[in-house]
Amino acid sequence: MDMKKTKKILILIPIILLLIILTTVLILQKNEQQNLYKLILQDQTIFLKPAITPQQKSQGLMFITNLPKNQGMIFIYSNEQPHSFWMKNTLVPLDIIFLNKNFQVIDIKQNVPPCKQDPCSTYQAKKPAQYVIEINAGLSQELAIKEGDKLTLTKLF
């Protein structure tokens, strides 16, 4: 092989590796966005990470030390049923919003404090719920979310 071809190959290898890395990063970012739901209220967008599997639901927002104002979690169940939540190992106070199958707010537990010691209190909706949203404490009041409201959620693709 002559020197010119070797030089070209040595230049092309890092460029190809860089393109592979950039493509991988973009694909991972897109996949992360696909797993989010968007809730828009009063010109504020809140991105909700879904909890679908039993492990995700069990973990919830445990051990999160700082929840950005525009983020939260949505627990997705297959049908309406009674759900109990507790704040074990949850380090930030939350608002817990219970929704029926039509995304109508059926109950709100506001300013739920972290559990400091066992036994932890549990929080349950007045009626069976299919979806449960956790956001920063006080945000439901700030956004004027109330029982009877129908929320519009969009899954990001």
C-alpha positions as CSV (number, residue, x, y, z in Angstrom):
1,M,0.0,0.0,0.0
2,D,1.4,3.4,-0.9
3,M,1.6,6.3,1.6
4,K,-1.3,8.3,0.1
5,K,-3.8,5.4,0.6
6,T,-2.5,4.8,4.2
7,K,-2.9,8.5,5.0
8,K,-6.4,8.5,3.6
9,I,-7.4,5.5,5.7
10,L,-5.9,6.9,8.8
11,I,-7.9,10.1,8.3
12,L,-11.1,8.2,7.5
13,I,-11.1,5.9,10.5
14,P,-11.5,8.6,13.2
15,I,-14.2,10.4,11.1
16,I,-16.1,7.1,10.7
17,L,-15.8,6.4,14.5
18,L,-17.0,9.9,15.3
19,L,-20.0,9.5,13.0
20,I,-20.9,6.2,14.7
21,I,-20.6,7.8,18.1
22,L,-22.8,10.8,17.1
23,T,-25.4,8.5,15.6
24,T,-25.5,6.4,18.7
25,V,-26.0,9.4,21.0
26,L,-28.8,10.8,18.8
27,I,-30.6,7.4,18.7
28,L,-30.3,7.2,22.6
29,Q,-31.6,10.7,23.0
30,K,-34.5,10.0,20.7
31,N,-35.4,6.8,22.6
32,E,-35.3,8.7,25.9
33,Q,-37.8,11.3,24.4
34,Q,-40.0,8.5,23.1
35,N,-40.5,7.4,26.7
36,L,-42.0,10.7,27.8
37,Y,-45.4,12.1,28.1
38,K,-46.1,15.8,27.8
39,L,-48.7,17.7,29.8
40,I,-49.3,21.3,29.0
41,L,-51.2,23.5,31.5
42,Q,-51.3,27.3,31.5
43,D,-48.4,27.7,29.1
44,Q,-46.2,25.3,31.2
45,T,-45.0,22.0,29.8
46,I,-44.4,19.2,32.2
47,F,-42.5,16.1,30.9
48,L,-43.7,12.9,32.6
49,K,-41.6,9.8,32.7
50,P,-43.9,6.7,32.5
51,A,-43.9,4.0,35.1
52,I,-45.4,1.0,33.4
53,T,-43.6,-2.1,34.7
54,P,-44.0,-3.3,38.3
55,Q,-40.3,-2.4,38.9
56,Q,-40.8,1.1,37.5
57,K,-43.9,1.6,39.6
58,S,-42.2,0.3,42.7
59,Q,-39.2,2.6,42.2
60,G,-41.2,5.7,41.3
61,L,-39.4,8.8,42.3
62,M,-37.5,7.2,45.1
63,F,-34.0,8.7,45.9
64,I,-34.5,11.7,43.6
65,T,-33.0,14.6,45.4
66,N,-34.1,17.3,43.0
67,L,-37.1,17.1,40.7
68,P,-37.1,19.9,38.1
69,K,-40.3,21.9,38.1
70,N,-41.1,20.8,34.5
71,Q,-40.7,17.1,35.2
72,G,-42.7,14.4,37.0
73,M,-43.8,10.8,36.6
74,I,-47.0,9.1,35.3
75,F,-48.0,5.7,36.6
76,I,-49.9,3.8,33.9
77,Y,-52.3,1.0,34.8
78,S,-54.3,-1.3,32.5
79,N,-57.6,-0.3,34.1
80,E,-59.2,1.7,36.8
81,Q,-58.6,0.3,40.3
82,P,-57.7,1.5,43.8
83,H,-54.1,2.5,44.1
84,S,-52.2,3.4,47.2
85,F,-49.0,5.4,47.2
86,W,-46.4,6.0,49.9
87,M,-43.4,8.2,50.1
88,K,-40.9,5.7,51.4
89,N,-37.4,6.7,50.2
90,T,-38.9,9.7,48.3
91,L,-36.8,12.7,49.2
92,V,-38.9,15.5,47.8
93,P,-42.5,16.5,48.7
94,L,-45.0,15.8,45.9
95,D,-48.5,16.4,44.6
96,I,-50.2,13.1,43.6
97,I,-52.9,13.5,41.0
98,F,-55.3,10.6,40.4
99,L,-57.0,10.3,37.0
100,N,-59.7,8.0,35.7
101,K,-59.5,6.2,32.3
102,N,-60.6,9.4,30.5
103,F,-57.8,11.5,32.1
104,Q,-60.2,13.3,34.3
105,V,-58.9,14.3,37.7
106,I,-60.7,12.4,40.4
107,D,-58.5,13.3,43.4
108,I,-55.4,15.3,44.3
109,K,-53.2,14.8,47.3
110,Q,-51.3,18.0,47.7
111,N,-47.9,18.7,49.4
112,V,-47.4,15.1,50.4
113,P,-44.2,15.0,52.5
114,P,-41.4,12.5,52.3
115,C,-41.7,9.6,54.8
116,K,-39.1,10.2,57.6
117,Q,-39.7,6.9,59.5
118,D,-41.7,3.7,59.3
119,P,-44.5,3.1,59.1
120,C,-45.1,5.4,56.2
121,S,-48.5,6.9,55.5
122,T,-50.3,5.8,52.4
123,Y,-52.3,8.0,50.0
124,Q,-55.2,6.6,48.0
125,A,-57.8,8.3,45.7
126,K,-61.5,8.5,46.6
127,K,-62.3,6.5,43.5
128,P,-60.4,3.9,41.4
129,A,-57.8,5.5,39.1
130,Q,-56.1,4.3,35.9
131,Y,-53.4,7.0,35.8
132,V,-51.5,8.7,38.6
133,I,-49.2,11.7,38.2
134,E,-46.5,12.8,40.6
135,I,-45.2,16.4,40.3
136,N,-43.5,18.8,42.7
137,A,-45.5,19.8,45.7
138,G,-47.5,22.9,45.2
139,L,-47.4,22.7,41.4
140,S,-51.0,21.4,41.1
141,Q,-52.2,24.4,43.0
142,E,-50.0,26.8,41.0
143,L,-51.4,25.4,37.8
144,A,-55.0,25.4,39.2
145,I,-55.5,21.7,38.6
146,K,-58.7,20.6,40.4
147,E,-61.0,17.7,40.6
148,G,-63.1,17.3,37.5
149,D,-60.5,18.8,35.2
150,K,-59.7,16.7,32.1
151,L,-56.0,16.7,31.4
152,T,-54.5,16.3,27.9
153,L,-51.4,14.2,27.7
154,T,-49.3,13.6,24.6
155,K,-46.9,10.8,24.1
156,L,-43.7,12.0,22.6
157,F,-42.5,10.1,19.5
